[in-house]
Amino acid sequence: MGVYLMDQGLAALGPSASIKTVFLLLGLGALLVLTAYRSFAFYVLVSSVLAMGALFAILNAFVQASDLWPSEYWRVAGLVLNTGGLIGAIWGVGCSIKNNYSKKSEDYVR
């Protein structure tokens, strides 16, 4: 949405709106899907990178100048969206660790 607005000569929805960001997030999302059941360590790594990106975007909402967003509404909307992404990434890593641990404990024979 932000890239489209910039193409139309309007203000972006936030400071991180760019076509590079769109492709980076699409690539990382595809990696999450591809690695979900194949590589535990790589899935955790990609999820952690996405969580750090969301965390930095959340911090930017508080630290960056307010004129980087078209209005306070879009600043709060980005904050809410990135908070959801951060929670999702942490939840995904937690569930992945839980599932990986429970699979190992099922293989354990006493």
N, CA and C atoms as an extended XYZ file, in Angstrom:
330
Properties=species:S:1:pos:R:3:atomname:S:1:resname:S:1:resid:I:1 pbc="F F F"
N         0.829       -1.190        0.000 N   MET     1
C         0.000        0.000        0.000 CA  MET     1
C         0.875        1.257        0.000 C   MET     1
N         1.912        1.251        0.846 N   GLY     2
C         2.786        2.419        0.921 CA  GLY     2
C         3.541        2.657       -0.368 C   GLY     2
N         3.963        1.567       -1.032 N   VAL     3
C         4.677        1.707       -2.305 CA  VAL     3
C         3.739        2.275       -3.365 C   VAL     3
N         2.485        1.827       -3.374 N   TYR     4
C         1.502        2.355       -4.315 CA  TYR     4
C         1.279        3.852       -4.086 C   TYR     4
N         1.153        4.242       -2.829 N   LEU     5
C         0.950        5.663       -2.521 CA  LEU     5
C         2.149        6.498       -2.970 C   LEU     5
N         3.356        5.970       -2.753 N   MET     6
C         4.546        6.706       -3.181 CA  MET     6
C         4.592        6.825       -4.706 C   MET     6
N         4.142        5.784       -5.409 N   ASP     7
C         4.106        5.812       -6.870 CA  ASP     7
C         3.126        6.866       -7.373 C   ASP     7
N         2.073        7.121       -6.611 N   GLN     8
C         1.076        8.119       -6.981 CA  GLN     8
C         1.462        9.532       -6.544 C   GLN     8
N         2.627        9.664       -5.936 N   GLY     9
C         3.095       10.972       -5.491 CA  GLY     9
C         2.574       11.373       -4.123 C   GLY     9
N         1.980       10.455       -3.408 N   LEU    10
C         1.444       10.729       -2.076 CA  LEU    10
C         2.439       10.285       -1.015 C   LEU    10
N         2.182       10.655        0.208 N   ALA    11
C         3.058       10.263        1.317 CA  ALA    11
C         2.866        8.785        1.630 C   ALA    11
N         3.962        8.114        1.943 N   ALA    12
C         3.892        6.701        2.337 CA  ALA    12
C         3.258        6.578        3.710 C   ALA    12
N         2.827        5.363        4.044 N   LEU    13
C         2.177        5.149        5.335 CA  LEU    13
C         3.154        5.134        6.488 C   LEU    13
N         4.437        5.091        6.209 N   GLY    14
C         5.443        5.089        7.261 CA  GLY    14
C         6.834        5.158        6.670 C   GLY    14
N         7.844        5.223        7.525 N   PRO    15
C         9.209        5.420        7.055 CA  PRO    15
C         9.823        4.200        6.374 C   PRO    15
N         9.255        3.016        6.536 N   SER    16
C         9.878        1.819        5.966 CA  SER    16
C         9.208        1.333        4.685 C   SER    16
N         8.300        2.091        4.128 N   ALA    17
C         7.614        1.669        2.910 CA  ALA    17
C         8.556        1.798        1.714 C   ALA    17
N         8.899        0.660        1.122 N   SER    18
C         9.708        0.647       -0.092 CA  SER    18
C         9.488       -0.674       -0.804 C   SER    18
N         9.822       -0.725       -2.055 N   ILE    19
C         9.663       -1.955       -2.819 CA  ILE    19
C        10.653       -3.012       -2.332 C   ILE    19
N        11.821       -2.583       -1.855 N   LYS    20
C        12.787       -3.540       -1.294 CA  LYS    20
C        12.210       -4.235       -0.062 C   LYS    20
N        11.539       -3.472        0.774 N   THR    21
C        10.934       -4.042        1.972 CA  THR    21
C         9.854       -5.057        1.604 C   THR    21
N         9.064       -4.747        0.593 N   VAL    22
C         8.009       -5.662        0.150 CA  VAL    22
C         8.617       -6.987       -0.288 C   VAL    22
N         9.645       -6.936       -1.140 N   PHE    23
C        10.264       -8.168       -1.631 CA  PHE    23
C        10.993       -8.925       -0.517 C   PHE    23
N        11.616       -8.213        0.382 N   LEU    24
C        12.295       -8.854        1.505 CA  LEU    24
C        11.301       -9.614        2.375 C   LEU    24
N        10.173       -8.984        2.696 N   LEU    25
C         9.171       -9.638        3.537 CA  LEU    25
C         8.496      -10.807        2.825 C   LEU    25
N         8.264      -10.670        1.513 N   LEU    26
C         7.703      -11.794        0.762 CA  LEU    26
C         8.672      -12.976        0.743 C   LEU    26
N         9.945      -12.690        0.561 N   GLY    27
C        10.951      -13.753        0.567 CA  GLY    27
C        11.064      -14.431        1.918 C   GLY    27
N        11.075      -13.660        2.988 N   LEU    28
C        11.144      -14.241        4.329 CA  LEU    28
C         9.884      -15.034        4.660 C   LEU    28
N         8.735      -14.554        4.199 N   GLY    29
C         7.493      -15.301        4.400 CA  GLY    29
C         7.510      -16.632        3.665 C   GLY    29
N         8.030      -16.631        2.444 N   ALA    30
C         8.155      -17.880        1.689 CA  ALA    30
C         9.122      -18.832        2.385 C   ALA    30
N        10.215      -18.298        2.926 N   LEU    31
C        11.160      -19.143        3.661 CA  LEU    31
C        10.511      -19.770        4.898 C   LEU    31
N         9.645      -19.021        5.561 N   LEU    32
C         8.944      -19.587        6.720 CA  LEU    32
C         8.091      -20.784        6.311 C   LEU    32
N         7.377      -20.633        5.202 N   VAL    33
C         6.522      -21.723        4.739 CA  VAL    33
C         7.370      -22.928        4.336 C   VAL    33
N         8.464      -22.686        3.639 N   LEU    34
C         9.308      -23.776        3.163 CA  LEU    34
C        10.056      -24.488        4.289 C   LEU    34
N        10.405      -23.775        5.332 N   THR    35
C        11.224      -24.368        6.389 CA  THR    35
C        10.427      -24.809        7.615 C   THR    35
N         9.127      -24.615        7.596 N   ALA    36
C         8.328      -24.890        8.797 CA  ALA    36
C         8.500      -26.319        9.306 C   ALA    36
N         8.518      -27.298        8.418 N   TYR    37
C         8.646      -28.684        8.854 CA  TYR    37
C         9.957      -29.330        8.423 C   TYR    37
N        10.815      -28.577        7.765 N   ARG    38
C        12.049      -29.155        7.239 CA  ARG    38
C        13.266      -28.882        8.102 C   ARG    38
N        13.394      -27.645        8.556 N   SER    39
C        14.605      -27.276        9.289 CA  SER    39
C        14.219      -26.424       10.491 C   SER    39
N        14.280      -27.029       11.640 N   PHE    40
C        13.905      -26.341       12.876 CA  PHE    40
C        14.770      -25.104       13.108 C   PHE    40
N        16.088      -25.250       12.974 N   ALA    41
C        17.006      -24.143       13.265 CA  ALA    41
C        16.800      -22.989       12.288 C   ALA    41
N        16.628      -23.293       11.009 N   PHE    42
C        16.450      -22.223       10.016 CA  PHE    42
C        15.111      -21.518       10.221 C   PHE    42
N        14.063      -22.264       10.585 N   TYR    43
C        12.764      -21.669       10.866 CA  TYR    43
C        12.865      -20.692       12.040 C   TYR    43
N        13.553      -21.105       13.083 N   VAL    44
C        13.729      -20.234       14.246 CA  VAL    44
C        14.545      -19.001       13.859 C   VAL    44
N        15.559      -19.182       13.021 N   LEU    45
C        16.380      -18.057       12.574 CA  LEU    45
C        15.552      -17.047       11.774 C   LEU    45
N        14.777      -17.530       10.798 N   VAL    46
C        13.956      -16.627        9.983 CA  VAL    46
C        12.898      -15.949       10.841 C   VAL    46
N        12.270      -16.689       11.737 N   SER    47
C        11.272      -16.094       12.639 CA  SER    47
C        11.900      -15.031       13.533 C   SER    47
N        13.105      -15.280       13.987 N   SER    48
C        13.801      -14.306       14.841 CA  SER    48
C        14.140      -13.041       14.064 C   SER    48
N        14.539      -13.187       12.806 N   VAL    49
C        14.819      -12.012       11.967 CA  VAL    49
C        13.545      -11.191       11.781 C   VAL    49
N        12.433      -11.868       11.511 N   LEU    50
C        11.163      -11.153       11.360 CA  LEU    50
C        10.722      -10.499       12.668 C   LEU    50
N        10.950      -11.173       13.793 N   ALA    51
C        10.598      -10.596       15.093 CA  ALA    51
C        11.429       -9.346       15.376 C   ALA    51
N        12.721       -9.402       15.047 N   MET    52
C        13.572       -8.210       15.260 CA  MET    52
C        13.131       -7.067       14.355 C   MET    52
N        12.753       -7.374       13.116 N   GLY    53
C        12.255       -6.328       12.219 CA  GLY    53
C        10.996       -5.682       12.752 C   GLY    53
N        10.085       -6.503       13.258 N   ALA    54
C         8.854       -5.957       13.842 CA  ALA    54
C         9.157       -5.132       15.085 C   ALA    54
N        10.101       -5.599       15.892 N   LEU    55
C        10.469       -4.858       17.100 CA  LEU    55
C        11.064       -3.496       16.751 C   LEU    55
N        11.937       -3.465       15.741 N   PHE    56
C        12.523       -2.186       15.338 CA  PHE    56
C        11.465       -1.243       14.769 C   PHE    56
N        10.483       -1.786       14.040 N   ALA    57
C         9.403       -0.949       13.516 CA  ALA    57
C         8.549       -0.396       14.656 C   ALA    57
N         8.334       -1.199       15.685 N   ILE    58
C         7.583       -0.730       16.857 CA  ILE    58
C         8.349        0.387       17.560 C   ILE    58
N         9.636        0.181       17.744 N   LEU    59
C        10.453        1.219       18.390 CA  LEU    59
C        10.483        2.499       17.554 C   LEU    59
N        10.531        2.358       16.220 N   ASN    60
C        10.523        3.542       15.353 CA  ASN    60
C         9.243        4.350       15.515 C   ASN    60
N         8.136        3.686       15.791 N   ALA    61
C         6.878        4.409       15.978 CA  ALA    61
C         6.951        5.365       17.160 C   ALA    61
N         7.794        5.045       18.127 N   PHE    62
C         7.944        5.911       19.297 CA  PHE    62
C         9.104        6.891       19.168 C   PHE    62
N        10.137        6.518       18.414 N   VAL    63
C        11.366        7.308       18.366 CA  VAL    63
C        11.408        8.274       17.178 C   VAL    63
N        10.946        7.826       16.011 N   GLN    64
C        11.035        8.642       14.797 CA  GLN    64
C        10.107        9.856       14.871 C   GLN    64
N        10.418       10.835       14.039 N   ALA    65
C         9.600       12.050       13.976 CA  ALA    65
C         8.208       11.716       13.449 C   ALA    65
N         7.206       12.343       14.008 N   SER    66
C         5.823       12.026       13.635 CA  SER    66
C         5.473       12.464       12.214 C   SER    66
N         6.255       13.352       11.617 N   ASP    67
C         5.947       13.787       10.248 CA  ASP    67
C         6.344       12.748        9.189 C   ASP    67
N         6.930       11.621        9.595 N   LEU    68
C         7.237       10.542        8.654 CA  LEU    68
C         5.993        9.731        8.296 C   LEU    68
N         4.904        9.882        9.076 N   TRP    69
C         3.643        9.221        8.802 CA  TRP    69
C         2.645       10.275        8.334 C   TRP    69
N         1.705        9.904        7.449 N   PRO    70
C         0.722       10.884        6.983 CA  PRO    70
C        -0.172       11.417        8.103 C   PRO    70
N        -0.451       10.577        9.092 N   SER    71
C        -1.261       11.010       10.229 CA  SER    71
C        -0.947       10.112       11.417 C   SER    71
N        -1.433       10.525       12.572 N   GLU    72
C        -1.237        9.737       13.790 CA  GLU    72
C        -1.948        8.384       13.679 C   GLU    72
N        -3.054        8.350       12.932 N   TYR    73
C        -3.791        7.107       12.718 CA  TYR    73
C        -2.885        6.043       12.091 C   TYR    73
N        -2.137        6.408       11.046 N   TRP    74
C        -1.273        5.442       10.368 CA  TRP    74
C        -0.079        5.035       11.234 C   TRP    74
N         0.346        5.920       12.069 N   ARG    75
C         1.428        5.584       13.003 CA  ARG    75
C         0.957        4.510       13.985 C   ARG    75
N        -0.232        4.687       14.536 N   VAL    76
C        -0.798        3.716       15.467 CA  VAL    76
C        -1.141        2.421       14.727 C   VAL    76
N        -1.656        2.512       13.512 N   ALA    77
C        -1.985        1.315       12.734 CA  ALA    77
C        -0.727        0.485       12.467 C   ALA    77
N         0.373        1.134       12.126 N   GLY    78
C         1.631        0.419       11.940 CA  GLY    78
C         2.122       -0.204       13.227 C   GLY    78
N         1.946        0.497       14.314 N   LEU    79
C         2.330       -0.023       15.631 CA  LEU    79
C         1.534       -1.285       15.964 C   LEU    79
N         0.234       -1.257       15.729 N   VAL    80
C        -0.626       -2.415       16.002 CA  VAL    80
C        -0.267       -3.579       15.084 C   VAL    80
N        -0.075       -3.296       13.802 N   LEU    81
C         0.272       -4.341       12.833 CA  LEU    81
C         1.599       -5.007       13.190 C   LEU    81
N         2.601       -4.211       13.508 N   ASN    82
C         3.907       -4.772       13.847 CA  ASN    82
C         3.906       -5.477       15.192 C   ASN    82
N         3.077       -5.028       16.121 N   THR    83
C         2.929       -5.740       17.393 CA  THR    83
C         2.334       -7.123       17.148 C   THR    83
N         1.353       -7.195       16.261 N   GLY    84
C         0.790       -8.496       15.890 CA  GLY    84
C         1.835       -9.397       15.246 C   GLY    84
N         2.678       -8.822       14.389 N   GLY    85
C         3.755       -9.597       13.771 CA  GLY    85
C         4.771      -10.090       14.776 C   GLY    85
N         5.107       -9.254       15.739 N   LEU    86
C         6.049       -9.652       16.786 CA  LEU    86
C         5.469      -10.783       17.640 C   LEU    86
N         4.211      -10.644       18.016 N   ILE    87
C         3.559      -11.697       18.800 CA  ILE    87
C         3.497      -12.995       17.995 C   ILE    87
N         3.164      -12.902       16.709 N   GLY    88
C         3.093      -14.087       15.861 CA  GLY    88
C         4.436      -14.778       15.715 C   GLY    88
N         5.495      -14.006       15.543 N   ALA    89
C         6.833      -14.591       15.406 CA  ALA    89
C         7.262      -15.283       16.693 C   ALA    89
N         7.006      -14.639       17.825 N   ILE    90
C         7.368      -15.249       19.113 CA  ILE    90
C         6.538      -16.504       19.363 C   ILE    90
N         5.269      -16.452       19.041 N   TRP    91
C         4.392      -17.597       19.208 CA  TRP    91
C         4.832      -18.750       18.304 C   TRP    91
N         5.186      -18.429       17.051 N   GLY    92
C         5.657      -19.454       16.118 CA  GLY    92
C         6.917      -20.142       16.607 C   GLY    92
N         7.852      -19.370       17.123 N   VAL    93
C         9.089      -19.962       17.657 CA  VAL    93
C         8.763      -20.814       18.883 C   VAL    93
N         7.901      -20.311       19.754 N   GLY    94
C         7.531      -21.072       20.948 CA  GLY    94
C         6.855      -22.390       20.606 C   GLY    94
N         5.914      -22.363       19.658 N   CYS    95
C         5.242      -23.602       19.244 CA  CYS    95
C         6.215      -24.549       18.561 C   CYS    95
N         7.121      -24.008       17.789 N   SER    96
C         8.113      -24.836       17.106 CA  SER    96
C         9.034      -25.514       18.102 C   SER    96
N         9.480      -24.781       19.098 N   ILE    97
C        10.330      -25.369       20.145 CA  ILE    97
C         9.553      -26.433       20.910 C   ILE    97
N         8.307      -26.134       21.239 N   LYS    98
C         7.479      -27.092       21.972 CA  LYS    98
C         7.290      -28.373       21.159 C   LYS    98
N         6.970      -28.241       19.874 N   ASN    99
C         6.761      -29.422       19.031 CA  ASN    99
C         8.046      -30.205       18.840 C   ASN    99
N         9.158      -29.516       18.660 N   ASN   100
C        10.436      -30.194       18.482 CA  ASN   100
C        10.826      -30.940       19.756 C   ASN   100
N        10.604      -30.317       20.890 N   TYR   101
C        10.931      -30.950       22.172 CA  TYR   101
C        10.032      -32.163       22.424 C   TYR   101
N         8.732      -32.035       22.109 N   SER   102
C         7.816      -33.151       22.370 CA  SER   102
C         8.104      -34.325       21.438 C   SER   102
N         8.564      -34.068       20.209 N   LYS   103
C         8.940      -35.155       19.305 CA  LYS   103
C        10.148      -35.896       19.847 C   LYS   103
N        11.110      -35.162       20.390 N   LYS   104
C        12.281      -35.808       20.957 CA  LYS   104
C        11.917      -36.617       22.185 C   LYS   104
N        11.004      -36.123       22.991 N   SER   105
C        10.634      -36.861       24.204 CA  SER   105
C         9.818      -38.114       23.860 C   SER   105
N         9.096      -38.119       22.712 N   GLU   106
C         8.370      -39.317       22.292 CA  GLU   106
C         9.321      -40.402       21.835 C   GLU   106
N        10.461      -40.011       21.261 N   ASP   107
C        11.432      -40.969       20.781 CA  ASP   107
C        12.254      -41.578       21.928 C   ASP   107
N        12.187      -40.951       23.069 N   TYR   108
C        12.967      -41.407       24.215 CA  TYR   108
C        12.352      -42.691       24.790 C   TYR   108
N        13.156      -43.708       24.913 N   VAL   109
C        12.688      -44.991       25.458 CA  VAL   109
C        13.346      -45.191       26.804 C   VAL   109
N        12.555      -45.525       27.804 N   ARG   110
C        13.106      -45.718       29.147 CA  ARG   110
C        13.532      -47.122       29.370 C   ARG   110
